[in-house]
Amino acid sequence: MLLELSNDESRVLKDAVDSSLQTLLAEIARTDQREHKEALRQRHDRLAALQRRLEPMVESEQVYA
């Protein structure tokens, strides 16, 4: 899948991912159920990977992700 984003859209997406990562970390810390905690960690890992891919692209005119 190819997704084309403007510079502004890529910044908004990165900000949303950053915010979600912080929220997930807090939720992981509060969660006691092992299965739920593992699912949250997997989601965090996927978002962190996306965050790393977005980082160098935020300054370009168009983003392909």
Backbone as a printed PyTorch tensor [residue, N CA C, xyz], in Angstrom:
tensor([[[  0.8430,  -1.1710,   0.0000],
         [  0.0000,   0.0000,   0.0000],
         [  0.8880,   1.2340,   0.0000]],

        [[  0.5050,   2.2080,  -0.7650],
         [  1.2380,   3.4580,  -0.8540],
         [  0.3210,   4.5700,  -0.3760]],

        [[  0.8330,   5.3920,   0.5250],
         [  0.0500,   6.4900,   1.0850],
         [  0.8140,   7.7800,   0.8620]],

        [[  0.1960,   8.7210,   0.1850],
         [  0.8360,  10.0040,  -0.0870],
         [  0.2540,  11.0450,   0.8690]],

        [[  1.1480,  11.7320,   1.5890],
         [  0.7300,  12.7450,   2.5530],
         [  1.4670,  14.0500,   2.3060]],

        [[  0.7940,  15.1430,   2.5630],
         [  1.4700,  16.4360,   2.5120],
         [  2.3480,  16.5670,   3.7510]],

        [[  3.1980,  17.5620,   3.7670],
         [  4.0620,  17.7990,   4.9170],
         [  3.2300,  18.0380,   6.1770]],

        [[  2.1720,  18.8440,   6.0590],
         [  1.3060,  19.1100,   7.2090],
         [  0.6160,  17.8350,   7.6890]],

        [[  0.1330,  17.0390,   6.7670],
         [ -0.5260,  15.7830,   7.1360],
         [  0.4460,  14.8350,   7.8270]],

        [[  1.6740,  14.7880,   7.3450],
         [  2.6540,  13.8920,   7.9650],
         [  2.9770,  14.3420,   9.3910]],

        [[  3.0280,  15.6440,   9.6160],
         [  3.2660,  16.1500,  10.9780],
         [  2.1050,  15.7980,  11.9120]],

        [[  0.8950,  15.9570,  11.4080],
         [ -0.2830,  15.6240,  12.2140],
         [ -0.2850,  14.1340,  12.5440]],

        [[  0.0300,  13.3080,  11.5730],
         [  0.0780,  11.8690,  11.8000],
         [  1.1600,  11.5180,  12.8130]],

        [[  2.3270,  12.1110,  12.6760],
         [  3.4050,  11.8380,  13.6320],
         [  3.0250,  12.2900,  15.0380]],

        [[  2.3850,  13.4440,  15.1600],
         [  1.9280,  13.9160,  16.4680],
         [  0.9220,  12.9490,  17.0850]],

        [[  0.0120,  12.4260,  16.2560],
         [ -0.9810,  11.4680,  16.7400],
         [ -0.3040,  10.1720,  17.2010]],

        [[  0.6760,   9.7100,  16.4510],
         [  1.4140,   8.5020,  16.8260],
         [  2.1800,   8.7400,  18.1260]],

        [[  2.8440,   9.8900,  18.2330],
         [  3.5800,  10.2270,  19.4590],
         [  2.6520,  10.2170,  20.6710]],

        [[  1.4940,  10.8260,  20.5290],
         [  0.5240,  10.8840,  21.6220],
         [  0.0230,   9.4900,  21.9890]],

        [[ -0.2630,   8.6870,  20.9810],
         [ -0.7340,   7.3180,  21.2260],
         [  0.3170,   6.4870,  21.9450]],

        [[  1.5790,   6.6760,  21.5880],
         [  2.6520,   5.9400,  22.2500],
         [  2.7200,   6.2870,  23.7350]],

        [[  2.5890,   7.5620,  24.0640],
         [  2.6130,   7.9720,  25.4680],
         [  1.4320,   7.3860,  26.2360]],

        [[  0.2620,   7.4220,  25.6160],
         [ -0.9360,   6.8620,  26.2410],
         [ -0.7800,   5.3600,  26.4590]],

        [[ -0.2420,   4.6790,  25.4720],
         [ -0.0440,   3.2320,  25.5970],
         [  0.9290,   2.8840,  26.7120]],

        [[  2.0020,   3.6500,  26.8540],
         [  2.9550,   3.3810,  27.9310],
         [  2.2840,   3.4780,  29.2960]],

        [[  1.4470,   4.4860,  29.4740],
         [  0.7300,   4.6360,  30.7430],
         [ -0.2440,   3.4830,  30.9470]],

        [[ -0.9270,   3.0830,  29.8950],
         [ -1.8820,   1.9860,  30.0030],
         [ -1.1770,   0.6630,  30.2840]],

        [[ -0.0380,   0.4440,  29.6650],
         [  0.7440,  -0.7710,  29.9190],
         [  1.1530,  -0.8250,  31.3880]],

        [[  1.5780,   0.3000,  31.9220],
         [  2.0140,   0.3540,  33.3230],
         [  0.8690,   0.0560,  34.2870]],

        [[ -0.3540,   0.4270,  33.9270],
         [ -1.5070,   0.2190,  34.8110],
         [ -2.1470,  -1.1470,  34.6640]],

        [[ -1.8340,  -1.8560,  33.5980],
         [ -2.5170,  -3.1160,  33.2930],
         [ -1.8580,  -4.2840,  34.0150]],

        [[ -2.6880,  -5.0970,  34.6440],
         [ -2.1940,  -6.2710,  35.3680],
         [ -2.3820,  -7.5660,  34.5820]],

        [[ -3.3830,  -7.6170,  33.7310],
         [ -3.6500,  -8.8420,  32.9800],
         [ -2.5580,  -9.0610,  31.9360]],

        [[ -1.9170, -10.2060,  32.0230],
         [ -0.7780, -10.5030,  31.1610],
         [ -1.1200, -10.4480,  29.6780]],

        [[ -2.2370, -11.0580,  29.2860],
         [ -2.6010, -11.0950,  27.8650],
         [ -2.8930,  -9.6970,  27.3300]],

        [[ -3.5950,  -8.9090,  28.1100],
         [ -3.9110,  -7.5460,  27.6900],
         [ -2.6390,  -6.7040,  27.6070]],

        [[ -1.7690,  -6.8730,  28.5790],
         [ -0.5030,  -6.1370,  28.5900],
         [  0.3340,  -6.4840,  27.3590]],

        [[  0.3690,  -7.7520,  26.9910],
         [  1.1270,  -8.1800,  25.8150],
         [  0.5330,  -7.5850,  24.5350]],

        [[ -0.7890,  -7.5450,  24.4420],
         [ -1.4390,  -6.9480,  23.2720],
         [ -1.1000,  -5.4570,  23.1830]],

        [[ -1.0890,  -4.7790,  24.3170],
         [ -0.7290,  -3.3640,  24.3360],
         [  0.7300,  -3.1660,  23.9320]],

        [[  1.6040,  -4.0460,  24.3870],
         [  3.0210,  -3.9490,  24.0040],
         [  3.2100,  -4.1540,  22.5100]],

        [[  2.4740,  -5.0970,  21.9400],
         [  2.5670,  -5.3320,  20.4980],
         [  2.0940,  -4.1060,  19.7250]],

        [[  1.0050,  -3.5090,  20.1860],
         [  0.4980,  -2.2890,  19.5380],
         [  1.5320,  -1.1650,  19.6630]],

        [[  2.1390,  -1.0520,  20.8390],
         [  3.1700,  -0.0350,  21.0560],
         [  4.3440,  -0.2560,  20.1040]],

        [[  4.7670,  -1.4890,  19.9640],
         [  5.8880,  -1.8060,  19.0690],
         [  5.5760,  -1.4310,  17.6220]],

        [[  4.3460,  -1.7130,  17.1790],
         [  3.9640,  -1.3670,  15.8050],
         [  3.9420,   0.1480,  15.6040]],

        [[  3.3840,   0.8540,  16.5720],
         [  3.3520,   2.3090,  16.4740],
         [  4.7560,   2.9130,  16.5470]],

        [[  5.6240,   2.3380,  17.3710],
         [  7.0040,   2.8290,  17.4770],
         [  7.7370,   2.6320,  16.1490]],

        [[  7.4740,   1.5240,  15.4740],
         [  8.0840,   1.2830,  14.1630],
         [  7.5760,   2.3080,  13.1490]],

        [[  6.2870,   2.5900,  13.2040],
         [  5.7220,   3.6080,  12.3240],
         [  6.3090,   4.9840,  12.6350]],

        [[  6.4770,   5.2820,  13.8950],
         [  7.0670,   6.5500,  14.3130],
         [  8.4820,   6.7020,  13.7330]],

        [[  9.2670,   5.6360,  13.7910],
         [ 10.6280,   5.6800,  13.2480],
         [ 10.6180,   5.9120,  11.7360]],

        [[  9.6280,   5.3410,  11.0490],
         [  9.5340,   5.5370,   9.5980],
         [  9.0830,   6.9460,   9.2520]],

        [[  8.2480,   7.5360,  10.0830],
         [  7.7430,   8.8900,   9.8200],
         [  8.7800,   9.9660,  10.1140]],

        [[  9.6210,   9.7270,  11.0940],
         [ 10.5660,  10.7450,  11.5650],
         [ 11.3540,  11.4140,  10.4320]],

        [[ 12.0450,  10.6760,   9.5860],
         [ 12.8370,  11.3490,   8.5510],
         [ 11.9870,  11.9540,   7.4340]],

        [[ 10.7310,  11.5580,   7.3590],
         [  9.8760,  12.0140,   6.2750],
         [  9.1040,  13.2800,   6.6040]],

        [[  9.0530,  13.6520,   7.8490],
         [  8.2180,  14.7750,   8.2760],
         [  8.6230,  16.0710,   7.5940]],

        [[  9.8790,  16.2380,   7.2890],
         [ 10.3450,  17.4900,   6.6990],
         [ 10.2500,  17.5350,   5.1800]],

        [[ 10.0050,  16.4190,   4.5410],
         [  9.9020,  16.4310,   3.0780],
         [  8.5480,  16.9710,   2.6320]],

        [[  8.4570,  17.3620,   1.3830],
         [  7.2110,  17.9270,   0.8520],
         [  6.1080,  16.8970,   0.7690]],

        [[  6.4320,  15.6710,   0.3660],
         [  5.4440,  14.6140,   0.2930],
         [  6.0050,  13.4010,   0.9780]],

        [[  5.1240,  12.6470,   1.6040],
         [  5.5410,  11.4700,   2.3570],
         [  4.9140,  10.2410,   1.7160]],

        [[  5.7350,   9.2280,   1.5180],
         [  5.2580,   7.9430,   1.0430],
         [  5.5110,   6.9450,   2.1500]],

        [[  4.4630,   6.3630,   2.6750],
         [  4.6210,   5.4110,   3.7820],
         [  3.8850,   4.1410,   3.4670]]])
